[in-house]
Amino acid sequence: MAPSAVLSENVSFLPLNHVECDLKMNADVVVTEFNEVPFGSPLERKRVYIPPTSMLPASTRLQKMIHETNELIVCPGVYDGLSARTAHEVGFDALYMTGAGTSASRLGMADLGLATLADMRAHAEMIANLKPNGAPVIADMDAGYGGPMMVYRAVCEYIRAGVAGFHLEDQVLTKRCGHLKGKAVVSREEWFSRLRAAQAARRDMGSDIVLIARTDALQMLGYEECIERLKGARELGCDVGLLEGYATKEQARAAVKTFAGWPLLLNSVENGASPLITVDEAREMGFRIMIFSFASIAPAYQAIKATFQKLKKDGVLGTKGEITPRSIFAVCGLDDLVEVDMNAGGKMFASGV
Ligand SMILES: C[C@](O)(C(=O)O)[C@H](CC(=O)O)C(=O)O
């Protein structure tokens, strides 16, 4: 297939041998699939609307980052609206919605398989839609919340929610955080059924949501079994592999080598089961996506606890002067929202806010 080419505004048809590409990425008149026009055939009118890259679905933007670059995509873990807004403020290419953080913030519960599909989907939908065309969100899908039918439904729901990618693991349904002891996994075949159901859902929905196959088998069944499981997942057409809880840096490096050409994701959990691997090291090893599950729940807990202790002891919070109600609301889109109101002719904010 010929590459997509954007033609100048007033040209709507061209014979194959006359294609002059004007590669203006933001134009909205494009001609694709020139090879459908046989050489020398009558001119064929073909207009296809292709939105600018920034307006493509988040899943497509994530797919492009994975397949059209060699960059390591660094995703801070976010667990609520404010942490997601903060990640947007600092500027990341993609975000990760942690299941552990969702469970902690939405339910106040430990990461023990208690969050339901409804909890996870609602949370993911809010986070993925904070900003129009914001950075794509990869979300945790745990063990899929049931059998293949339920996995199918979960993937459809995540697609409707605007999630760009998700990981689906081989733990038993009463799962636990990958960095706790005593994990149990289902058989290869059972996990592959989950992955097949996920594939079927994205095919039926016409979606390119990024499917990340995660194995937690290391603790129970060893490294070789993880490699076999991930090979099976790759054969099933999963986009990315995730081996949870590498015991050593050598294992991490070896896995990337084994799967050269198939992107691997690294989950960094400081003080978890794995050695600390920095972004630079992960990039050098060849990982393609790196998530930091605890990037916001750990510091949030530390800061909130320290502040509560100060309040108890000194009777004040000690918040820095630059942190005002307005500055927090600005992180949460205050100025954009006011602009929407003013542009629409609203008067409520004319004298400022
Ligand atoms: C990645 C993870 O699924 C998450 O929910 O963020 C967790 C993180 C954690 O609890 O350490 C996991 O690794 O299982």
The ligand as a MOL file (V3000), in Angstrom:
LIG
                    3D

  0  0  0     0  0            999 V3000
M  V30 BEGIN CTAB
M  V30 COUNTS 14 13 0 0 0
M  V30 BEGIN ATOM
M  V30 1 C 1.0920 -2.8090 38.4120 0
M  V30 2 C 0.0730 -3.0910 39.4310 0
M  V30 3 O -0.8180 -4.0540 38.9240 0
M  V30 4 C -0.7260 -1.8550 39.7580 0
M  V30 5 O -1.8670 -2.0290 40.1650 0
M  V30 6 O -0.2060 -0.7510 39.6870 0
M  V30 7 C 0.6350 -3.5940 40.7480 0
M  V30 8 C 1.5120 -2.6140 41.4280 0
M  V30 9 C 1.7690 -3.0290 42.8500 0
M  V30 10 O 0.7970 -3.2180 43.5940 0
M  V30 11 O 2.9440 -3.1400 43.2310 0
M  V30 12 C 1.3440 -4.8860 40.5420 0
M  V30 13 O 2.5530 -4.8790 40.2590 0
M  V30 14 O 0.6990 -5.9160 40.6920 0
M  V30 END ATOM
M  V30 BEGIN BOND
M  V30 1 1 1 2
M  V30 2 1 2 3
M  V30 3 1 2 4
M  V30 4 1 2 7
M  V30 5 2 4 5
M  V30 6 1 4 6
M  V30 7 1 7 8
M  V30 8 1 7 12
M  V30 9 1 8 9
M  V30 10 2 9 10
M  V30 11 1 9 11
M  V30 12 2 12 13
M  V30 13 1 12 14
M  V30 END BOND
M  V30 END CTAB
M  END
